[in-house]
Amino acid sequence: MLKHGDWMAALSVEKRMYQTLSEVLETTECMLDAVERQDQVSVHMYLNLRQEQVNQLRDCKELLQKQCQMLSKADGELLRKVLAGEASEDPEGAALCQQVDRNRMLLERTLRADRMVSQRLG
């Protein structure tokens, strides 16, 4: 059974990921504007900025993986499942489940914006 601190640690990282995903979406939308203006300098700047943000997301994912590895096998597996989108039967996991869902929806919006940029560049 995961402890309160374990749930909160994972929730904190997921919230940080949401903030970073929001920044990635905003940067992607700005990049789309730059593409439409044919402003290559801005496009390049936004690409570099977005790469930094994506690296921050990767760091968060690695932190969550390490947390799962540090837990007992059963607790680590439970946390991995919740982070993958499975519902938690533990009431303490409800907030984490909701945050994971919010992150997934924001990621989908970001990917749609990214596809639009790719289509306009292609």
N, CA, C and O atoms as a GROMACS GRO file, in nm:
protein
  488
    1MET      N    1   0.084  -0.118   0.000
    1MET     CA    2   0.000   0.000   0.000
    1MET      C    3   0.089   0.124   0.000
    1MET      O    4   0.174   0.141   0.087
    2LEU      N    5   0.068   0.209  -0.099
    2LEU     CA    6   0.147   0.332  -0.109
    2LEU      C    7   0.116   0.425   0.008
    2LEU      O    8   0.002   0.436   0.052
    3LYS      N    9   0.219   0.491   0.056
    3LYS     CA   10   0.202   0.587   0.163
    3LYS      C   11   0.158   0.721   0.106
    3LYS      O   12   0.175   0.749  -0.012
    4HIS      N   13   0.103   0.802   0.193
    4HIS     CA   14   0.057   0.936   0.154
    4HIS      C   15   0.170   1.014   0.085
    4HIS      O   16   0.148   1.078  -0.017
    5GLY      N   17   0.289   1.008   0.141
    5GLY     CA   18   0.402   1.081   0.085
    5GLY      C   19   0.440   1.035  -0.055
    5GLY      O   20   0.484   1.115  -0.138
    6ASP      N   21   0.422   0.906  -0.082
    6ASP     CA   22   0.452   0.854  -0.216
    6ASP      C   23   0.352   0.908  -0.318
    6ASP      O   24   0.391   0.948  -0.428
    7TRP      N   25   0.223   0.909  -0.280
    7TRP     CA   26   0.122   0.964  -0.370
    7TRP      C   27   0.150   1.112  -0.396
    7TRP      O   28   0.142   1.159  -0.509
    8MET      N   29   0.182   1.185  -0.289
    8MET     CA   30   0.203   1.329  -0.302
    8MET      C   31   0.328   1.361  -0.384
    8MET      O   32   0.330   1.459  -0.459
    9ALA      N   33   0.431   1.280  -0.369
    9ALA     CA   34   0.554   1.302  -0.447
    9ALA      C   35   0.524   1.285  -0.596
    9ALA      O   36   0.567   1.366  -0.678
   10ALA      N   37   0.452   1.180  -0.630
   10ALA     CA   38   0.417   1.156  -0.771
   10ALA      C   39   0.325   1.266  -0.822
   10ALA      O   40   0.339   1.312  -0.936
   11LEU      N   41   0.230   1.309  -0.739
   11LEU     CA   42   0.138   1.416  -0.778
   11LEU      C   43   0.214   1.546  -0.805
   11LEU      O   44   0.183   1.618  -0.900
   12SER      N   45   0.310   1.575  -0.722
   12SER     CA   46   0.391   1.695  -0.740
   12SER      C   47   0.464   1.695  -0.874
   12SER      O   48   0.467   1.796  -0.944
   13VAL      N   49   0.520   1.581  -0.909
   13VAL     CA   50   0.590   1.570  -1.038
   13VAL      C   51   0.491   1.582  -1.153
   13VAL      O   52   0.520   1.648  -1.252
   14GLU      N   53   0.376   1.520  -1.140
   14GLU     CA   54   0.274   1.529  -1.246
   14GLU      C   55   0.225   1.673  -1.263
   14GLU      O   56   0.198   1.717  -1.375
   15LYS      N   57   0.213   1.746  -1.154
   15LYS     CA   58   0.174   1.887  -1.164
   15LYS      C   59   0.281   1.969  -1.233
   15LYS      O   60   0.251   2.058  -1.313
   16ARG      N   61   0.406   1.939  -1.203
   16ARG     CA   62   0.516   2.007  -1.272
   16ARG      C   63   0.512   1.974  -1.421
   16ARG      O   64   0.538   2.061  -1.505
   17MET      N   65   0.479   1.850  -1.454
   17MET     CA   66   0.467   1.812  -1.595
   17MET      C   67   0.354   1.888  -1.662
   17MET      O   68   0.367   1.928  -1.778
   18TYR      N   69   0.244   1.909  -1.592
   18TYR     CA   70   0.132   1.984  -1.650
   18TYR      C   71   0.176   2.127  -1.683
   18TYR      O   72   0.146   2.178  -1.790
   19GLN      N   73   0.248   2.189  -1.591
   19GLN     CA   74   0.296   2.325  -1.615
   19GLN      C   75   0.389   2.329  -1.736
   19GLN      O   76   0.380   2.418  -1.820
   20THR      N   77   0.477   2.232  -1.745
   20THR     CA   78   0.571   2.227  -1.857
   20THR      C   79   0.498   2.197  -1.987
   20THR      O   80   0.530   2.255  -2.090
   21LEU      N   81   0.400   2.107  -1.983
   21LEU     CA   82   0.320   2.079  -2.103
   21LEU      C   83   0.245   2.204  -2.148
   21LEU      O   84   0.232   2.228  -2.268
   22SER      N   85   0.197   2.283  -2.053
   22SER     CA   86   0.130   2.409  -2.088
   22SER      C   87   0.226   2.501  -2.161
   22SER      O   88   0.189   2.568  -2.258
   23GLU      N   89   0.350   2.505  -2.114
   23GLU     CA   90   0.452   2.587  -2.180
   23GLU      C   91   0.484   2.534  -2.319
   23GLU      O   92   0.503   2.612  -2.413
   24VAL      N   93   0.490   2.402  -2.333
   24VAL     CA   94   0.516   2.342  -2.464
   24VAL      C   95   0.404   2.378  -2.560
   24VAL      O   96   0.430   2.412  -2.676
   25LEU      N   97   0.280   2.370  -2.515
   25LEU     CA   98   0.166   2.405  -2.600
   25LEU      C   99   0.174   2.552  -2.642
   25LEU      O  100   0.156   2.584  -2.759
   26GLU      N  101   0.202   2.639  -2.548
   26GLU     CA  102   0.212   2.781  -2.580
   26GLU      C  103   0.325   2.807  -2.680
   26GLU      O  104   0.309   2.884  -2.775
   27THR      N  105   0.438   2.744  -2.657
   27THR     CA  106   0.551   2.760  -2.750
   27THR      C  107   0.516   2.707  -2.888
   27THR      O  108   0.552   2.767  -2.989
   28THR      N  109   0.446   2.594  -2.893
   28THR     CA  110   0.407   2.535  -3.021
   28THR      C  111   0.311   2.627  -3.095
   28THR      O  112   0.321   2.644  -3.216
   29GLU      N  113   0.217   2.687  -3.022
   29GLU     CA  114   0.124   2.780  -3.086
   29GLU      C  115   0.197   2.904  -3.137
   29GLU      O  116   0.165   2.954  -3.245
   30CYS      N  117   0.294   2.953  -3.062
   30CYS     CA  118   0.375   3.067  -3.109
   30CYS      C  119   0.455   3.028  -3.232
   30CYS      O  120   0.472   3.107  -3.325
   31MET      N  121   0.505   2.904  -3.232
   31MET     CA  122   0.580   2.857  -3.347
   31MET      C  123   0.490   2.848  -3.470
   31MET      O  124   0.534   2.880  -3.580
   32LEU      N  125   0.367   2.805  -3.451
   32LEU     CA  126   0.272   2.800  -3.562
   32LEU      C  127   0.250   2.939  -3.620
   32LEU      O  128   0.246   2.956  -3.742
   33ASP      N  129   0.236   3.039  -3.534
   33ASP     CA  130   0.223   3.177  -3.581
   33ASP      C  131   0.346   3.219  -3.662
   33ASP      O  132   0.334   3.282  -3.766
   34ALA      N  133   0.464   3.183  -3.611
   34ALA     CA  134   0.588   3.219  -3.680
   34ALA      C  135   0.597   3.150  -3.816
   34ALA      O  136   0.645   3.208  -3.913
   35VAL      N  137   0.552   3.025  -3.822
   35VAL     CA  138   0.552   2.952  -3.949
   35VAL      C  139   0.459   3.022  -4.049
   35VAL      O  140   0.494   3.039  -4.165
   36GLU      N  141   0.342   3.063  -4.002
   36GLU     CA  142   0.248   3.130  -4.091
   36GLU      C  143   0.301   3.265  -4.140
   36GLU      O  144   0.269   3.308  -4.251
   37ARG      N  145   0.383   3.331  -4.057
   37ARG     CA  146   0.446   3.458  -4.098
   37ARG      C  147   0.573   3.435  -4.180
   37ARG      O  148   0.633   3.530  -4.230
   38GLN      N  149   0.613   3.309  -4.192
   38GLN     CA  150   0.737   3.270  -4.260
   38GLN      C  151   0.858   3.336  -4.194
   38GLN      O  152   0.950   3.380  -4.263
   39ASP      N  153   0.857   3.341  -4.062
   39ASP     CA  154   0.964   3.400  -3.982
   39ASP      C  155   1.055   3.287  -3.934
   39ASP      O  156   1.036   3.232  -3.826
   40GLN      N  157   1.154   3.254  -4.016
   40GLN     CA  158   1.241   3.140  -3.986
   40GLN      C  159   1.324   3.159  -3.860
   40GLN      O  160   1.352   3.062  -3.789
   41VAL      N  161   1.363   3.282  -3.831
   41VAL     CA  162   1.441   3.308  -3.710
   41VAL      C  163   1.359   3.273  -3.586
   41VAL      O  164   1.408   3.208  -3.494
   42SER      N  165   1.234   3.317  -3.584
   42SER     CA  166   1.146   3.286  -3.470
   42SER      C  167   1.116   3.137  -3.462
   42SER      O  168   1.113   3.080  -3.353
   43VAL      N  169   1.094   3.073  -3.577
   43VAL     CA  170   1.067   2.929  -3.578
   43VAL      C  171   1.184   2.856  -3.513
   43VAL      O  172   1.164   2.768  -3.429
   44HIS      N  173   1.305   2.893  -3.551
   44HIS     CA  174   1.425   2.828  -3.495
   44HIS      C  175   1.434   2.853  -3.344
   44HIS      O  176   1.466   2.762  -3.268
   45MET      N  177   1.405   2.975  -3.302
   45MET     CA  178   1.409   3.009  -3.160
   45MET      C  179   1.307   2.926  -3.083
   45MET      O  180   1.338   2.872  -2.977
   46TYR      N  181   1.185   2.915  -3.136
   46TYR     CA  182   1.081   2.837  -3.069
   46TYR      C  183   1.114   2.688  -3.067
   46TYR      O  184   1.082   2.620  -2.970
   47LEU      N  185   1.176   2.638  -3.172
   47LEU     CA  186   1.217   2.498  -3.172
   47LEU      C  187   1.317   2.470  -3.060
   47LEU      O  188   1.305   2.370  -2.989
   48ASN      N  189   1.414   2.560  -3.044
   48ASN     CA  190   1.513   2.542  -2.937
   48ASN      C  191   1.448   2.550  -2.799
   48ASN      O  192   1.479   2.471  -2.710
   49LEU      N  193   1.359   2.646  -2.782
   49LEU     CA  194   1.290   2.661  -2.654
   49LEU      C  195   1.206   2.538  -2.624
   49LEU      O  196   1.206   2.488  -2.511
   50ARG      N  197   1.136   2.491  -2.724
   50ARG     CA  198   1.051   2.374  -2.704
   50ARG      C  199   1.134   2.251  -2.670
   50ARG      O  200   1.091   2.167  -2.591
   51GLN      N  201   1.251   2.239  -2.730
   51GLN     CA  202   1.337   2.124  -2.698
   51GLN      C  203   1.377   2.127  -2.551
   51GLN      O  204   1.381   2.023  -2.485
   52GLU      N  205   1.406   2.245  -2.499
   52GLU     CA  206   1.440   2.257  -2.357
   52GLU      C  207   1.321   2.212  -2.271
   52GLU      O  208   1.339   2.142  -2.171
   53GLN      N  209   1.202   2.251  -2.310
   53GLN     CA  210   1.082   2.213  -2.235
   53GLN      C  211   1.058   2.063  -2.243
   53GLN      O  212   1.020   2.000  -2.144
   54VAL      N  213   1.079   2.005  -2.360
   54VAL     CA  214   1.063   1.861  -2.376
   54VAL      C  215   1.166   1.787  -2.289
   54VAL      O  216   1.136   1.682  -2.232
   55ASN      N  217   1.286   1.842  -2.280
   55ASN     CA  218   1.387   1.782  -2.193
   55ASN      C  219   1.343   1.785  -2.047
   55ASN      O  220   1.370   1.691  -1.972
   56GLN      N  221   1.275   1.892  -2.006
   56GLN     CA  222   1.223   1.900  -1.870
   56GLN      C  223   1.117   1.791  -1.847
   56GLN      O  224   1.112   1.730  -1.740
   57LEU      N  225   1.034   1.769  -1.947
   57LEU     CA  226   0.933   1.662  -1.936
   57LEU      C  227   1.000   1.526  -1.922
   57LEU      O  228   0.957   1.442  -1.842
   58ARG      N  229   1.104   1.504  -2.000
   58ARG     CA  230   1.177   1.377  -1.993
   58ARG      C  231   1.236   1.358  -1.853
   58ARG      O  232   1.233   1.248  -1.798
   59ASP      N  233   1.290   1.466  -1.796
   59ASP     CA  234   1.346   1.459  -1.661
   59ASP      C  235   1.239   1.422  -1.559
   59ASP      O  236   1.265   1.345  -1.467
   60CYS      N  237   1.121   1.477  -1.575
   60CYS     CA  238   1.010   1.443  -1.485
   60CYS      C  239   0.974   1.296  -1.497
   60CYS      O  240   0.953   1.228  -1.397
   61LYS      N  241   0.965   1.247  -1.620
   61LYS     CA  242   0.933   1.106  -1.642
   61LYS      C  243   1.039   1.016  -1.576
   61LYS      O  244   1.006   0.915  -1.514
   62GLU      N  245   1.165   1.054  -1.591
   62GLU     CA  246   1.274   0.976  -1.530
   62GLU      C  247   1.262   0.977  -1.378
   62GLU      O  248   1.288   0.876  -1.312
   63LEU      N  249   1.223   1.091  -1.322
   63LEU     CA  250   1.205   1.101  -1.178
   63LEU      C  251   1.094   1.007  -1.130
   63LEU      O  252   1.108   0.941  -1.028
   64LEU      N  253   0.985   1.002  -1.205
   64LEU     CA  254   0.875   0.911  -1.170
   64LEU      C  255   0.919   0.765  -1.182
   64LEU      O  256   0.881   0.682  -1.100
   65GLN      N  257   0.997   0.734  -1.285
   65GLN     CA  258   1.047   0.597  -1.300
   65GLN      C  259   1.136   0.558  -1.182
   65GLN      O  260   1.127   0.446  -1.132
   66LYS      N  261   1.221   0.651  -1.139
   66LYS     CA  262   1.307   0.624  -1.024
   66LYS      C  263   1.225   0.603  -0.898
   66LYS      O  264   1.255   0.516  -0.816
   67GLN      N  265   1.120   0.683  -0.883
   67GLN     CA  266   1.034   0.667  -0.767
   67GLN      C  267   0.972   0.528  -0.767
   67GLN      O  268   0.969   0.461  -0.663
   68CYS      N  269   0.925   0.483  -0.881
   68CYS     CA  270   0.865   0.350  -0.891
   68CYS      C  271   0.968   0.242  -0.856
   68CYS      O  272   0.934   0.144  -0.790
   69GLN      N  273   1.090   0.259  -0.900
   69GLN     CA  274   1.195   0.161  -0.874
   69GLN      C  275   1.234   0.156  -0.727
   69GLN      O  276   1.275   0.051  -0.677
   70MET      N  277   1.222   0.268  -0.658
   70MET     CA  278   1.262   0.274  -0.517
   70MET      C  279   1.157   0.212  -0.424
   70MET      O  280   1.187   0.178  -0.310
   71LEU      N  281   1.037   0.196  -0.473
   71LEU     CA  282   0.929   0.139  -0.393
   71LEU      C  283   0.938  -0.013  -0.394
   71LEU      O  284   1.013  -0.072  -0.472
   72SER      N  285   0.862  -0.076  -0.307
   72SER     CA  286   0.852  -0.222  -0.311
   72SER      C  287   0.798  -0.261  -0.449
   72SER      O  288   0.741  -0.178  -0.521
   73LYS      N  289   0.815  -0.386  -0.484
   73LYS     CA  290   0.771  -0.431  -0.616
   73LYS      C  291   0.621  -0.405  -0.636
   73LYS      O  292   0.580  -0.354  -0.740
   74ALA      N  293   0.541  -0.439  -0.536
   74ALA     CA  294   0.395  -0.421  -0.548
   74ALA      C  295   0.358  -0.273  -0.555
   74ALA      O  296   0.276  -0.234  -0.638
   75ASP      N  297   0.418  -0.192  -0.470
   75ASP     CA  298   0.388  -0.049  -0.470
   75ASP      C  299   0.436   0.017  -0.599
   75ASP      O  300   0.367   0.102  -0.656
   76GLY      N  301   0.552  -0.022  -0.645
   76GLY     CA  302   0.605   0.033  -0.770
   76GLY      C  303   0.515  -0.001  -0.888
   76GLY      O  304   0.492   0.083  -0.975
   77GLU      N  305   0.464  -0.123  -0.890
   77GLU     CA  306   0.374  -0.164  -0.997
   77GLU      C  307   0.242  -0.088  -0.990
   77GLU      O  308   0.188  -0.046  -1.093
   78LEU      N  309   0.191  -0.069  -0.869
   78LEU     CA  310   0.068   0.008  -0.852
   78LEU      C  311   0.086   0.151  -0.903
   78LEU      O  312   0.001   0.203  -0.975
   79LEU      N  313   0.196   0.214  -0.865
   79LEU     CA  314   0.220   0.351  -0.908
   79LEU      C  315   0.238   0.357  -1.060
   79LEU      O  316   0.187   0.449  -1.124
   80ARG      N  317   0.308   0.261  -1.117
   80ARG     CA  318   0.326   0.258  -1.263
   80ARG      C  319   0.190   0.250  -1.333
   80ARG      O  320   0.168   0.318  -1.433
   81LYS      N  321   0.101   0.168  -1.281
   81LYS     CA  322  -0.030   0.153  -1.343
   81LYS      C  323  -0.110   0.283  -1.336
   81LYS      O  324  -0.173   0.323  -1.434
   82VAL      N  325  -0.106   0.349  -1.221
   82VAL     CA  326  -0.178   0.476  -1.208
   82VAL      C  327  -0.118   0.580  -1.302
   82VAL      O  328  -0.191   0.656  -1.366
   83LEU      N  329   0.014   0.584  -1.311
   83LEU     CA  330   0.080   0.680  -1.400
   83LEU      C  331   0.051   0.649  -1.547
   83LEU      O  332   0.062   0.737  -1.633
   84ALA      N  333   0.015   0.524  -1.576
   84ALA     CA  334  -0.020   0.486  -1.712
   84ALA      C  335  -0.168   0.511  -1.742
   84ALA      O  336  -0.214   0.486  -1.854
   85GLY      N  337  -0.243   0.560  -1.641
   85GLY     CA  338  -0.382   0.595  -1.666
   85GLY      C  339  -0.485   0.504  -1.604
   85GLY      O  340  -0.605   0.528  -1.619
   86GLU      N  341  -0.442   0.400  -1.533
   86GLU     CA  342  -0.538   0.312  -1.468
   86GLU      C  343  -0.593   0.380  -1.343
   86GLU      O  344  -0.522   0.453  -1.274
   87ALA      N  345  -0.718   0.355  -1.314
   87ALA     CA  346  -0.780   0.411  -1.194
   87ALA      C  347  -0.722   0.345  -1.070
   87ALA      O  348  -0.686   0.228  -1.071
   88SER      N  349  -0.715   0.422  -0.964
   88SER     CA  350  -0.665   0.371  -0.837
   88SER      C  351  -0.781   0.337  -0.747
   88SER      O  352  -0.878   0.413  -0.737
   89GLU      N  353  -0.772   0.224  -0.682
   89GLU     CA  354  -0.875   0.188  -0.584
   89GLU      C  355  -0.850   0.258  -0.452
   89GLU      O  356  -0.939   0.267  -0.367
   90ASP      N  357  -0.730   0.309  -0.434
   90ASP     CA  358  -0.693   0.381  -0.313
   90ASP      C  359  -0.742   0.524  -0.323
   90ASP      O  360  -0.708   0.594  -0.419
   91PRO      N  361  -0.821   0.572  -0.226
   91PRO     CA  362  -0.871   0.709  -0.233
   91PRO      C  363  -0.758   0.813  -0.238
   91PRO      O  364  -0.776   0.922  -0.294
   92GLU      N  365  -0.643   0.780  -0.182
   92GLU     CA  366  -0.530   0.873  -0.185
   92GLU      C  367  -0.477   0.890  -0.327
   92GLU      O  368  -0.414   0.991  -0.359
   93GLY      N  369  -0.503   0.794  -0.412
   93GLY     CA  370  -0.455   0.800  -0.549
   93GLY      C  371  -0.547   0.877  -0.643
   93GLY      O  372  -0.512   0.899  -0.759
   94ALA      N  373  -0.663   0.917  -0.594
   94ALA     CA  374  -0.761   0.984  -0.681
   94ALA      C  375  -0.706   1.113  -0.742
   94ALA      O  376  -0.725   1.138  -0.861
   95ALA      N  377  -0.640   1.194  -0.662
   95ALA     CA  378  -0.586   1.320  -0.712
   95ALA      C  379  -0.480   1.295  -0.819
   95ALA      O  380  -0.473   1.366  -0.919
   96LEU      N  381  -0.399   1.193  -0.797
   96LEU     CA  382  -0.297   1.160  -0.897
   96LEU      C  383  -0.363   1.112  -1.026
   96LEU      O  384  -0.319   1.150  -1.134
   97CYS      N  385  -0.466   1.030  -1.015
   97CYS     CA  386  -0.538   0.984  -1.134
   97CYS      C  387  -0.594   1.102  -1.213
   97CYS      O  388  -0.583   1.106  -1.336
   98GLN      N  389  -0.653   1.196  -1.144
   98GLN     CA  390  -0.709   1.314  -1.211
   98GLN      C  391  -0.600   1.394  -1.279
   98GLN      O  392  -0.620   1.442  -1.391
   99GLN      N  393  -0.486   1.410  -1.214
   99GLN     CA  394  -0.377   1.488  -1.274
   99GLN      C  395  -0.321   1.416  -1.396
   99GLN      O  396  -0.290   1.480  -1.496
  100VAL      N  397  -0.307   1.286  -1.388
  100VAL     CA  398  -0.258   1.208  -1.503
  100VAL      C  399  -0.354   1.226  -1.620
  100VAL      O  400  -0.309   1.241  -1.734
  101ASP      N  401  -0.484   1.225  -1.595
  101ASP     CA  402  -0.583   1.245  -1.702
  101ASP      C  403  -0.572   1.386  -1.761
  101ASP      O  404  -0.577   1.402  -1.883
  102ARG      N  405  -0.557   1.486  -1.675
  102ARG     CA  406  -0.541   1.624  -1.725
  102ARG      C  407  -0.415   1.635  -1.812
  102ARG      O  408  -0.417   1.700  -1.917
  103ASN      N  409  -0.308   1.573  -1.767
  103ASN     CA  410  -0.184   1.577  -1.845
  103ASN      C  411  -0.202   1.510  -1.981
  103ASN      O  412  -0.152   1.559  -2.082
  104ARG      N  413  -0.273   1.399  -1.982
  104ARG     CA  414  -0.294   1.326  -2.108
  104ARG      C  415  -0.374   1.412  -2.207
  104ARG      O  416  -0.343   1.417  -2.326
  105MET      N  417  -0.479   1.479  -2.156
  105MET     CA  418  -0.560   1.564  -2.244
  105MET      C  419  -0.478   1.682  -2.297
  105MET      O  420  -0.489   1.718  -2.414
  106LEU      N  421  -0.396   1.741  -2.212
  106LEU     CA  422  -0.312   1.852  -2.255
  106LEU      C  423  -0.207   1.804  -2.356
  106LEU      O  424  -0.177   1.874  -2.452
  107LEU      N  425  -0.153   1.687  -2.334
  107LEU     CA  426  -0.057   1.630  -2.429
  107LEU      C  427  -0.123   1.610  -2.565
  107LEU      O  428  -0.061   1.638  -2.667
  108GLU      N  429  -0.246   1.561  -2.567
  108GLU     CA  430  -0.316   1.541  -2.694
  108GLU      C  431  -0.337   1.674  -2.767
  108GLU      O  432  -0.320   1.681  -2.888
  109ARG      N  433  -0.372   1.779  -2.694
  109ARG     CA  434  -0.387   1.912  -2.756
  109ARG      C  435  -0.252   1.959  -2.812
  109ARG      O  436  -0.247   2.016  -2.921
  110THR      N  437  -0.148   1.935  -2.739
  110THR     CA  438  -0.014   1.977  -2.782
  110THR      C  439   0.027   1.900  -2.906
  110THR      O  440   0.085   1.959  -2.998
  111LEU      N  441  -0.001   1.773  -2.910
  111LEU     CA  442   0.034   1.692  -3.028
  111LEU      C  443  -0.044   1.737  -3.151
  111LEU      O  444   0.009   1.737  -3.262
  112ARG      N  445  -0.171   1.775  -3.132
  112ARG     CA  446  -0.250   1.827  -3.245
  112ARG      C  447  -0.187   1.956  -3.297
  112ARG      O  448  -0.175   1.975  -3.418
  113ALA      N  449  -0.148   2.044  -3.208
  113ALA     CA  450  -0.084   2.170  -3.249
  113ALA      C  451   0.048   2.141  -3.320
  113ALA      O  452   0.081   2.207  -3.419
  114ASP      N  453   0.122   2.043  -3.271
  114ASP     CA  454   0.248   2.007  -3.333
  114ASP      C  455   0.227   1.952  -3.474
  114ASP      O  456   0.305   1.981  -3.565
  115ARG      N  457   0.122   1.872  -3.491
  115ARG     CA  458   0.092   1.821  -3.626
  115ARG      C  459   0.060   1.936  -3.722
  115ARG      O  460   0.097   1.931  -3.839
  116MET      N  461  -0.010   2.037  -3.672
  116MET     CA  462  -0.041   2.152  -3.757
  116MET      C  463   0.088   2.223  -3.800
  116MET      O  464   0.102   2.263  -3.915
  117VAL      N  465   0.181   2.239  -3.706
  117VAL     CA  466   0.310   2.301  -3.739
  117VAL      C  467   0.381   2.218  -3.844
  117VAL      O  468   0.433   2.272  -3.942
  118SER      N  469   0.384   2.086  -3.824
  118SER     CA  470   0.453   1.997  -3.919
  118SER      C  471   0.391   2.005  -4.058
  118SER      O  472   0.462   2.006  -4.158
  119GLN      N  473   0.258   2.010  -4.064
  119GLN     CA  474   0.190   2.018  -4.193
  119GLN      C  475   0.225   2.148  -4.264
  119GLN      O  476   0.248   2.148  -4.385
  120ARG      N  477   0.229   2.257  -4.191
  120ARG     CA  478   0.259   2.387  -4.252
  120ARG      C  479   0.405   2.396  -4.294
  120ARG      O  480   0.439   2.464  -4.391
  121LEU      N  481   0.492   2.329  -4.220
  121LEU     CA  482   0.634   2.330  -4.257
  121LEU      C  483   0.661   2.236  -4.374
  121LEU      O  484   0.750   2.259  -4.455
  122GLY      N  485   0.581   2.128  -4.382
  122GLY     CA  486   0.603   2.025  -4.482
  122GLY      C  487   0.557   2.067  -4.615
  122GLY      O  488   0.569   1.991  -4.711
   0.00000   0.00000   0.00000
